[in-house]
């Protein structure tokens, strides 16, 4: 399996399950609430219809892409090659048209790629070594537990996201903190993972595209702004707890040179 999947899977599972349980408790339906109208459900399903050929081909290409990302490096195939081949296959099979390609959030997708691979760039350019020397010169030989540093990164990211949209926040903190990770005894990937895991907050609607999109789709009927903000606090708290819970697992993985 891909190294990224091995490292990130426990955090994703913990946050997903615990967040779902916490939000169910917070948004639990009233006991006397009217029963779900099954007719509306059937109507929505009938409008969706059965999966079309284009949708099935897209699902197959997505599955192959994930498998390629996971097993490709072990077979000597770069993840970039897998991505380009699968993108060309999707275009040739008609999964994407010109309008769909233009509507994709390319800036967001490219940013994720930069954040995940920025450690390789900084190592080649010598930025990691320079950042480590500057940190030691400024603070002396600071003995800070790596997990404490990781939680500090998460809290700083949440704070910055209150003022900046996701892309500027990730670029600012990624460029500043990922090169410092080896000095603090951490894999750069864990710092990138922490930034990506804590960047989706919707405390303030103006800084979250996800919140605005969900609110527009709901039409003000499924949830209130107050409920959304409370669930954002719950999700952020669960993510921070997940980082702490996964710390022993990541310490264990650090004994595997090919993983972290």
Order of alpha helices (4+ residues) and beta strands (2+ residues): alpha-alpha-alpha-alpha-alpha-alpha-alpha-alpha-alpha-alpha-alpha-alpha
